[in-house]
Amino acid sequence: MNLPPLEEAVARLVTDLRYDALPPEAIAGARQLMQDQLALQVGSASLPWSQALLALAKRSHVPGKARVAASGERMSAGDAAFVNGSFGHGFEYDDAHRASSSHPGSCVVPAALALGEEMGATMGQVIEGIIAGYEVYTRIGNLAAPQLLEKGWHPHAILSNFGAAAVVAKMRGFNRERTAHALSIALSHASGTTEYTSSGGSIKRVHAGIGTRNGIRAAEMAEAGLTGPTTFLSGSKGFFRTFVQKDIPASEAARFGAGESFEITRVWIKPYCCCGINHAYIDGARQLANRAGQIEAIELGIQSGGDVVIGNRNANAFAPKTIEHLQYSLPFQFALSVLGKGNGYETHSAYMRGELDISEDSDVAQLARRVKITVKPELDTAYAGKWVADITARMADGEEEKLFILDPLGTTENPVSQADLDAKFDDLTCSTLGAEQSARLLAAIKSGDAKLPAADLVALLIR
């Protein structure tokens, strides 16, 4: 099979990757990713849209060996990954990858574990699959950024198709040609926009599951003998020119080479339960909390892509009416933080229970109305691959306080502590699994035992 340089490099990245040749920091990144993602699958399983999706899957799934987190229903790997990926992406609390503006964990972790349980694989094979999928997903995503987000696409909905296909290709031992066909067929499944940020819709919660299931199915089609176009990335009607109207030179194939550093060492663990583009602003707002009563006006400088999702181009940014609106509203997330009401899981759960008032007369809404969002294209150029916050607060006495947040909490440049990551894990799992089983699950994830059967780890996710 004759592949162009870019497609050849992507396929080789998958086929040549080996667990015993991986650097320790890549394996550590995969385990940190698993810790966060598996906690979210358990903790988000009881959310209303998660339960609706599980009920649907139970009525229509293909039988199999893979299990759903928390409840333990057995399904095919594709169906279990569909449900678990949706759980993991279900409350805007899952990992992020800054450069590609995406959420790889809720694709590659559920895909690799479901497949591992189906195959009788070890955790070493699962880690290998996670890393192969993560690297394909994010390195394609890096080349598509920032245009993919700026044009209204949801990067995760698109990239998860490639990531899941790569997981299957690696774990099932596809050769280079079959791997290329799996990734090519995955392109035919790719879709999903960010309109949910303006008008809501719980379908956003399922974007991870849709892309993951479709990526698995794409690989199964390739295994069955179906083929895709060889120029699926670089062709005149391939991914880059169609989705982002961008030409990618053949020299960019080097980004997929063995000598490149692993993107999985740059996992962003979210400390706040909302869109990651809000996070730098939340960090800044926390610094202003002691002067909340003095704030007369706030100007928030924003990058172009951020404005599409959480700013002026989000129709409900200044008047959220649903949980999706709230989690994608920069003015309201900023106000919640300044007022000390929090931006975490409990804050957003309280809103869903009717216990958090953000109505027009609330203190949150009143402060949010003092926010002005200004697009600053110069931030796009100066801070490509990062989501930053440029904040100016004018006080009642005329004084101005300026803040600039470059690396929000949770990024690799400003990481959460292991203690805080463990606390997040406990918060999400203990009420469902109990403290003892939660501790055993965390110990199994951290153990680094490459020979542990994947099914043994999955068993600890079941209440």
C-alpha positions as CSV (number, residue, x, y, z in Angstrom):
1,M,0.0,0.0,0.0
2,N,1.5,3.3,-1.1
3,L,0.7,6.0,1.5
4,P,1.6,9.7,1.4
5,P,4.2,10.9,4.0
6,L,1.7,12.1,6.6
7,E,-0.6,9.1,6.5
8,E,2.4,6.8,6.5
9,A,3.8,8.5,9.6
10,V,0.5,8.2,11.5
11,A,0.1,4.5,10.7
12,R,3.8,3.8,11.7
13,L,3.3,5.6,15.0
14,V,0.7,3.0,15.9
15,T,2.4,-0.1,14.6
16,D,5.9,0.7,15.9
17,L,4.9,1.7,19.4
18,R,5.9,-0.9,22.0
19,Y,5.3,-0.9,25.8
20,D,8.8,-2.0,26.6
21,A,10.2,1.0,24.7
22,L,8.0,3.6,26.2
23,P,9.7,6.3,28.4
24,P,8.6,6.1,32.1
25,E,7.0,9.6,31.9
26,A,4.6,8.4,29.1
27,I,3.5,5.4,31.2
28,A,3.1,7.7,34.2
29,G,1.0,10.1,32.1
30,A,-1.2,7.2,31.1
31,R,-1.7,6.1,34.7
32,Q,-2.6,9.6,35.8
33,L,-5.0,9.8,32.9
34,M,-6.6,6.5,34.0
35,Q,-6.9,7.7,37.6
36,D,-8.9,10.8,36.6
37,Q,-10.9,9.2,33.8
38,L,-12.0,6.1,35.7
39,A,-13.1,8.2,38.7
40,L,-15.2,10.3,36.4
41,Q,-16.8,7.3,34.8
42,V,-17.9,6.1,38.3
43,G,-18.9,9.5,39.6
44,S,-20.9,10.6,36.5
45,A,-22.7,7.3,36.0
46,S,-25.7,8.5,38.1
47,L,-26.3,11.8,36.2
48,P,-29.7,11.9,34.4
49,W,-28.3,11.9,30.9
50,S,-25.9,9.0,31.8
51,Q,-28.8,7.0,33.1
52,A,-30.9,7.7,30.0
53,L,-28.0,6.6,27.8
54,L,-27.4,3.4,29.8
55,A,-31.1,2.5,29.6
56,L,-30.9,2.9,25.8
57,A,-27.7,0.8,25.6
58,K,-29.3,-2.0,27.7
59,R,-32.2,-2.2,25.2
60,S,-30.0,-2.2,22.1
61,H,-26.5,-3.4,22.9
62,V,-24.5,-6.2,21.2
63,P,-23.7,-8.9,23.8
64,G,-20.1,-9.2,24.9
65,K,-17.7,-9.4,27.8
66,A,-16.9,-5.8,28.4
67,R,-18.5,-4.1,31.4
68,V,-20.1,-0.7,32.1
69,A,-18.6,1.3,35.0
70,A,-20.6,1.3,38.2
71,S,-23.5,-0.9,37.1
72,G,-21.5,-3.8,35.6
73,E,-23.7,-4.6,32.6
74,R,-21.8,-6.7,30.0
75,M,-21.8,-5.6,26.4
76,S,-19.6,-5.6,23.3
77,A,-16.4,-3.6,23.6
78,G,-17.9,-0.9,21.3
79,D,-21.1,-0.6,23.3
80,A,-19.3,-0.6,26.7
81,A,-16.8,2.1,25.5
82,F,-19.8,4.1,24.1
83,V,-21.4,4.2,27.5
84,N,-18.2,4.6,29.6
85,G,-16.8,7.3,27.4
86,S,-20.0,9.2,27.7
87,F,-19.9,8.8,31.5
88,G,-16.3,10.0,31.5
89,H,-17.1,13.1,29.5
90,G,-20.5,13.6,31.2
91,F,-19.9,16.7,33.4
92,E,-17.2,18.9,32.0
93,Y,-14.7,17.5,34.5
94,D,-12.5,15.3,32.4
95,D,-8.9,15.8,31.4
96,A,-8.0,18.2,28.6
97,H,-5.2,18.6,26.1
98,R,-4.5,22.3,25.6
99,A,-2.8,22.4,22.2
100,S,-5.6,20.5,20.5
101,S,-8.5,21.9,22.7
102,S,-9.7,18.4,23.3
103,H,-10.4,15.6,25.9
104,P,-8.5,12.5,24.9
105,G,-9.0,10.5,28.1
106,S,-12.7,9.9,27.7
107,C,-11.9,8.3,24.3
108,V,-8.7,6.3,24.8
109,V,-9.2,5.0,28.3
110,P,-12.8,3.5,27.8
111,A,-11.8,2.1,24.4
112,A,-8.6,0.4,25.6
113,L,-10.2,-1.0,28.8
114,A,-13.3,-2.3,27.0
115,L,-11.2,-3.9,24.3
116,G,-8.8,-5.3,27.0
117,E,-11.6,-7.0,28.8
118,E,-13.0,-8.4,25.6
119,M,-9.6,-9.7,24.5
120,G,-8.4,-10.9,27.9
121,A,-5.5,-8.5,27.7
122,T,-3.1,-7.3,30.4
123,M,-2.8,-3.8,31.7
124,G,0.5,-3.5,29.8
125,Q,-1.4,-4.0,26.6
126,V,-4.1,-1.6,27.7
127,I,-1.5,1.1,28.5
128,E,0.1,0.5,25.1
129,G,-3.4,1.0,23.4
130,I,-4.1,4.1,25.5
131,I,-0.8,5.7,24.5
132,A,-1.1,4.8,20.8
133,G,-4.6,6.3,20.7
134,Y,-3.7,9.4,22.7
135,E,-0.7,10.2,20.4
136,V,-2.7,9.8,17.2
137,Y,-5.6,11.8,18.6
138,T,-3.6,14.7,19.9
139,R,-1.0,15.0,17.2
140,I,-3.7,15.1,14.5
141,G,-5.5,17.6,16.7
142,N,-2.4,19.8,17.1
143,L,-2.2,20.2,13.4
144,A,-6.0,21.1,13.2
145,A,-5.8,23.7,16.0
146,P,-7.0,26.3,16.5
147,Q,-9.1,26.4,13.3
148,L,-11.1,23.3,14.2
149,L,-12.6,25.0,17.3
150,E,-12.8,28.4,15.7
151,K,-15.0,27.0,12.8
152,G,-17.5,25.6,15.3
153,W,-16.4,22.0,15.4
154,H,-16.2,20.2,18.7
155,P,-12.6,18.9,18.5
156,H,-13.3,15.9,20.8
157,A,-16.2,14.7,18.7
158,I,-14.0,14.7,15.7
159,L,-10.7,13.5,17.0
160,S,-12.1,10.6,19.2
161,N,-12.9,8.7,16.0
162,F,-9.2,8.6,15.1
163,G,-8.1,7.9,18.7
164,A,-10.4,4.9,19.2
165,A,-9.5,3.5,15.8
166,A,-5.8,3.7,16.8
167,V,-6.5,2.0,20.1
168,V,-8.0,-1.0,18.3
169,A,-5.3,-1.1,15.6
170,K,-2.6,-1.3,18.3
171,M,-4.3,-3.8,20.6
172,R,-5.4,-6.1,17.9
173,G,-2.0,-6.0,16.2
174,F,-3.0,-4.5,12.8
175,N,-0.2,-4.1,10.2
176,R,0.5,-0.7,8.7
177,E,-1.9,-1.1,5.8
178,R,-4.9,-2.2,8.0
179,T,-4.1,0.5,10.5
180,A,-4.2,3.2,7.8
181,H,-7.5,1.9,6.6
182,A,-8.9,1.9,10.1
183,L,-7.9,5.5,10.6
184,S,-9.2,6.4,7.1
185,I,-12.6,4.8,7.7
186,A,-12.7,6.7,11.0
187,L,-12.8,10.0,9.1
188,S,-16.1,8.9,7.6
189,H,-17.7,8.9,11.1
190,A,-16.3,12.3,12.2
191,S,-18.8,15.0,13.1
192,G,-20.1,17.2,15.9
193,T,-20.2,21.0,16.5
194,T,-20.2,23.2,19.6
195,E,-23.7,24.6,19.1
196,Y,-24.5,23.1,22.5
197,T,-22.5,25.9,24.1
198,S,-25.2,28.4,22.9
199,S,-28.5,26.5,22.9
200,G,-27.7,23.6,25.2
201,G,-28.4,19.9,24.7
202,S,-27.3,16.9,26.7
203,I,-26.1,15.2,23.5
204,K,-22.8,17.0,24.1
205,R,-22.2,14.6,27.0
206,V,-22.4,11.8,24.5
207,H,-19.9,13.2,22.0
208,A,-17.1,11.2,23.6
209,G,-19.1,8.0,23.4
210,I,-20.2,8.5,19.8
211,G,-16.7,9.1,18.5
212,T,-15.2,6.3,20.5
213,R,-17.8,3.7,19.4
214,N,-17.5,4.9,15.8
215,G,-13.7,4.7,15.9
216,I,-13.9,1.1,17.2
217,R,-16.4,0.3,14.5
218,A,-14.1,1.8,11.9
219,A,-11.3,-0.5,12.9
220,E,-13.7,-3.5,12.9
221,M,-14.6,-2.5,9.3
222,A,-11.0,-2.4,8.3
223,E,-10.5,-5.8,10.0
224,A,-13.4,-7.1,7.9
225,G,-11.7,-6.0,4.7
226,L,-13.2,-2.6,4.0
227,T,-10.9,0.1,2.8
228,G,-10.6,3.9,3.0
229,P,-8.9,6.6,0.8
230,T,-5.2,6.6,1.3
231,T,-5.0,10.4,1.4
232,F,-7.6,10.7,4.2
233,L,-5.6,13.4,6.0
234,S,-3.7,15.2,3.3
235,G,-5.9,14.9,0.2
236,S,-7.7,17.7,-1.5
237,K,-10.9,16.5,0.1
238,G,-9.2,14.9,3.1
239,F,-9.5,15.9,6.8
240,F,-7.4,19.0,7.0
241,R,-8.7,20.7,3.8
242,T,-12.3,19.9,4.4
243,F,-12.6,20.4,8.2
244,V,-10.2,23.3,8.7
245,Q,-9.4,24.5,5.1
246,K,-5.7,24.1,5.9
247,D,-2.9,22.6,3.8
248,I,-0.5,20.5,5.8
249,P,3.0,20.2,4.3
250,A,4.6,16.8,4.0
251,S,7.3,17.9,6.4
252,E,4.7,17.8,9.2
253,A,4.9,14.0,9.1
254,A,7.9,14.5,11.4
255,R,5.5,15.3,14.2
256,F,4.5,11.6,14.2
257,G,8.0,10.3,14.3
258,A,9.6,8.2,17.1
259,G,11.8,11.1,18.2
260,E,9.0,13.4,19.1
261,S,8.1,13.8,22.8
262,F,4.9,12.1,24.0
263,E,1.8,14.3,24.2
264,I,0.5,12.1,27.0
265,T,3.1,13.7,29.3
266,R,1.1,16.9,28.9
267,V,-2.3,15.8,30.5
268,W,-4.3,18.7,31.9
269,I,-6.3,17.5,35.0
270,K,-9.3,19.8,35.6
271,P,-9.8,21.2,39.1
272,Y,-13.0,22.9,38.0
273,C,-16.2,21.3,36.6
274,C,-16.7,23.5,33.5
275,C,-15.2,24.2,30.1
276,G,-11.4,24.3,30.3
277,I,-11.2,27.7,28.5
278,N,-12.8,29.2,31.7
279,H,-10.1,27.9,34.0
280,A,-7.4,30.6,33.7
281,Y,-10.1,33.2,34.3
282,I,-11.3,31.3,37.4
283,D,-7.8,31.2,38.7
284,G,-7.6,35.0,38.3
285,A,-11.1,35.5,39.8
286,R,-10.0,33.7,42.9
287,Q,-7.3,36.3,43.4
288,L,-10.0,39.0,43.3
289,A,-12.3,37.3,45.8
290,N,-11.3,39.5,48.7
291,R,-12.3,42.6,46.8
292,A,-15.6,41.3,45.4
293,G,-17.7,44.0,46.9
294,Q,-15.5,46.7,45.3
295,I,-15.6,45.6,41.7
296,E,-17.4,48.0,39.4
297,A,-16.4,46.6,36.0
298,I,-14.4,43.7,34.6
299,E,-12.9,43.4,31.1
300,L,-11.8,39.9,30.1
301,G,-9.5,39.7,27.1
302,I,-10.1,36.4,25.2
303,Q,-8.6,34.4,22.3
304,S,-10.7,34.0,19.2
305,G,-11.4,30.3,19.7
306,G,-12.4,30.9,23.3
307,D,-14.9,33.6,22.3
308,V,-16.7,31.0,20.1
309,V,-17.2,28.7,23.0
310,I,-17.5,30.7,26.2
311,G,-17.7,34.3,25.1
312,N,-19.7,36.7,22.9
313,R,-20.4,34.1,20.2
314,N,-22.1,31.9,22.9
315,A,-25.7,33.0,22.7
316,N,-26.4,32.3,26.4
317,A,-23.1,33.3,27.9
318,F,-24.7,36.3,29.7
319,A,-28.0,34.5,30.5
320,P,-27.5,30.8,31.2
321,K,-30.7,28.8,31.5
322,T,-29.4,25.2,31.5
323,I,-26.5,23.3,33.0
324,E,-24.8,23.3,29.6
325,H,-25.2,27.1,29.4
326,L,-23.7,27.6,32.9
327,Q,-20.7,25.3,32.3
328,Y,-19.9,27.3,29.1
329,S,-20.5,30.8,30.4
330,L,-17.4,32.8,31.1
331,P,-19.2,35.7,32.8
332,F,-21.0,33.4,35.2
333,Q,-18.1,31.1,35.9
334,F,-16.0,34.2,36.6
335,A,-18.7,35.6,38.9
336,L,-19.1,32.3,40.8
337,S,-15.4,32.2,41.5
338,V,-15.1,35.9,42.6
339,L,-18.1,35.4,45.0
340,G,-16.5,32.2,46.5
341,K,-19.4,30.0,45.4
342,G,-17.0,27.5,43.7
343,N,-16.7,26.0,40.2
344,G,-16.6,22.4,41.1
345,Y,-18.7,19.3,40.9
346,E,-20.9,20.2,43.9
347,T,-21.5,23.7,42.7
348,H,-22.9,22.5,39.4
349,S,-24.8,19.7,41.0
350,A,-26.4,22.2,43.3
351,Y,-27.5,24.2,40.3
352,M,-29.2,21.1,38.9
353,R,-30.9,20.5,42.2
354,G,-32.3,24.1,42.2
355,E,-30.1,25.0,45.1
356,L,-27.8,27.6,43.3
357,D,-29.5,30.8,42.4
358,I,-28.2,32.4,39.2
359,S,-31.5,34.2,38.3
360,E,-31.5,37.7,37.0
361,D,-31.7,39.2,40.5
362,S,-29.0,37.0,42.0
363,D,-25.6,38.3,43.1
364,V,-24.0,36.0,40.6
365,A,-26.0,37.5,37.7
366,Q,-25.5,41.0,38.9
367,L,-21.7,40.5,38.9
368,A,-21.7,38.7,35.6
369,R,-23.4,41.8,34.0
370,R,-20.4,43.8,34.9
371,V,-18.2,41.7,32.7
372,K,-17.2,42.8,29.2
373,I,-15.5,40.2,27.0
374,T,-13.0,41.6,24.4
375,V,-11.5,39.5,21.7
376,K,-7.7,40.1,21.5
377,P,-6.3,38.4,18.3
378,E,-2.8,39.2,19.5
379,L,-3.3,36.5,22.2
380,D,-3.9,33.9,19.5
381,T,-0.5,34.5,18.1
382,A,1.5,35.0,21.3
383,Y,0.0,32.1,23.1
384,A,-0.8,29.5,20.5
385,G,-1.6,26.1,22.0
386,K,-2.6,27.7,25.4
387,W,-5.7,29.1,26.9
388,V,-4.8,32.2,28.8
389,A,-6.7,34.9,30.8
390,D,-6.2,38.7,30.4
391,I,-8.1,40.3,33.2
392,T,-8.7,44.0,34.1
393,A,-10.9,44.7,37.1
394,R,-11.9,48.4,37.8
395,M,-12.8,49.1,41.4
396,A,-15.3,51.6,42.8
397,D,-12.5,53.9,43.9
398,G,-11.2,54.0,40.3
399,E,-8.2,51.7,40.9
400,E,-7.5,49.1,38.3
401,E,-6.2,45.6,39.0
402,K,-4.7,43.7,36.1
403,L,-4.0,40.0,36.1
404,F,-2.6,37.7,33.4
405,I,-2.9,33.9,33.9
406,L,-0.7,32.0,31.6
407,D,-0.9,28.4,32.9
408,P,-4.1,27.6,34.8
409,L,-4.1,25.1,37.6
410,G,-4.0,21.5,36.5
411,T,-1.8,22.0,33.4
412,T,1.6,20.4,33.3
413,E,3.2,23.8,33.9
414,N,1.0,24.3,37.0
415,P,0.0,20.8,38.1
416,V,-2.4,19.8,40.7
417,S,-0.7,17.9,43.5
418,Q,-1.0,14.1,43.8
419,A,-2.9,14.7,47.0
420,D,-5.5,16.9,45.2
421,L,-5.8,14.4,42.4
422,D,-6.4,11.6,45.0
423,A,-9.0,13.8,46.7
424,K,-10.8,14.3,43.4
425,F,-10.8,10.5,42.9
426,D,-12.2,10.0,46.4
427,D,-14.9,12.6,45.9
428,L,-16.1,10.9,42.7
429,T,-15.9,7.3,43.7
430,C,-16.4,6.8,47.4
431,S,-20.1,7.4,47.5
432,T,-20.7,4.8,44.7
433,L,-18.0,2.2,45.5
434,G,-17.5,2.7,49.2
435,A,-14.2,3.9,50.7
436,E,-12.6,0.4,50.8
437,Q,-13.2,-0.5,47.2
438,S,-12.3,3.0,46.1
439,A,-8.9,2.6,47.8
440,R,-8.3,-0.8,46.2
441,L,-9.2,0.7,42.7
442,L,-6.8,3.6,43.2
443,A,-4.0,1.2,44.4
444,A,-4.5,-1.0,41.3
445,I,-4.2,2.0,39.0
446,K,-1.1,3.2,40.7
447,S,0.6,-0.2,41.1
448,G,2.1,-0.2,37.6
449,D,1.5,-4.0,37.3
450,A,1.7,-4.5,33.6
451,K,0.7,-8.2,34.0
452,L,-2.6,-7.4,35.8
453,P,-5.5,-8.7,33.7
454,A,-7.6,-5.7,32.5
455,A,-10.7,-7.6,33.7
456,D,-9.4,-7.5,37.3
457,L,-9.1,-3.7,37.2
458,V,-12.6,-3.3,35.5
459,A,-14.1,-5.4,38.3
460,L,-13.1,-2.8,40.8
461,L,-15.2,-0.2,38.9
462,I,-18.4,-2.1,39.7
463,R,-20.3,-1.3,42.8
